[in-house]
Amino acid sequence: DCSYFRDLEEEYDISFWQDMYADVTERNHTFEIGYFVGEEEYLKKGISKMIIRKLEEKIILLGGREISADPAEDNVFSVKALLSSGFKKKKDGDYRKMIRE
């Protein structure tokens, strides 16, 4: 259900996408997320963190155990949003958050 994200787009007049898919090796184990806030004027306003939080809530409902994201290391805003949302850097471009064992 992406209604929350559509409301956010209308409220802030922004465009972004969000995506989520499950790891195929172990059902409902790791979900990878992706998101993009395109307009520079909306950076540093907490929108990425809101998107991350909403995706995490959905993944928890689906029974996921881990979330991964693969931002470019030079995407400082995204890396900071992930780290402040509890993700840990595994290696360059690989950030993970365990949400249940």
N, C-alpha and C positions, 0 to 999 in steps of 0.2 A: 504494500500500500504506500504509494508515494504522495498522498494528499498533503502530508506535512511539508514535503519539499516544494510542492506546487504553491502552497500558501506562503512559504518563505520566499520563493521567487517573486511572487506578486508583491509582498510586503517590501522587499528590498530592491525590486526591479533589477534582479540579477539573473544570470543564466549559469547553471552548473549542472553537472550530471553526477549521479551516484550509481554505483554498481556493486554487486556482491555476488560471489559464487563460491560453491563449496569445493573443497579438495576431493578429488576422485579416488584417492587411495584408501581413505577411511571415511565412511559416510558420516557427515555432519561433524567432522573434527575441526578442520581449519577452513575459515571463510576469509577470502581476500576482498578487501574493500578498495574502491577508488572513488575519488571525488575531485571536482574542479570548480573553483570560484574564479571566474575569468576577469571581472572588472577590478582594476587596482584599487579603486576607491572603497571597495568592500573588504579589502584585506585588513587584518588586525582588528576585526570587529567580532571575533568569536564564531563566525558562521561555520568555518571548517570544523571547529570543536562541536558545534550543535549537530552537524551532519554525522560526525564520527559517533557521537552519543546515540543518535537515533538509529544508526546502523547497528551499533552494538546491542541496543535493546531488541532489535529485530532478530539478530543472530542468537541472542540468549533464548528468545522464544522458540527458535528453530532447533535448539539443543546444541548449538555450536560450543566448542571448547576453546578455540583459539581464533584470534583475528590477525591477519597479516595485511600489510600495506607496503607498497614498493615505490615510494616517492624518489624523485631524482634528488641527490644529495644537495644540489644547488638550489632546490626549492625550500628555502629556509622557513617560509611561513608554514608549509605543510609538515615539515619535520618538527617544528616547534609545537604545532597543534597535536601531532601524534604523541610526542614525548609528554606534553602536559595532560594528555588523556590516558596516561598510564602505559603507553607502548614502550618497549625496550628495543634498542638497536641491536640486531643480531649481527649484521654486517652492512656495508654500504648498500643502500636501497632495499633493505630487508628489516622491517620493523614488526614486532610481534607483541601481542597481548594475550595472556592466558586469562580466560574468563571463568573456567572451571576445570578441575583436574579430571 
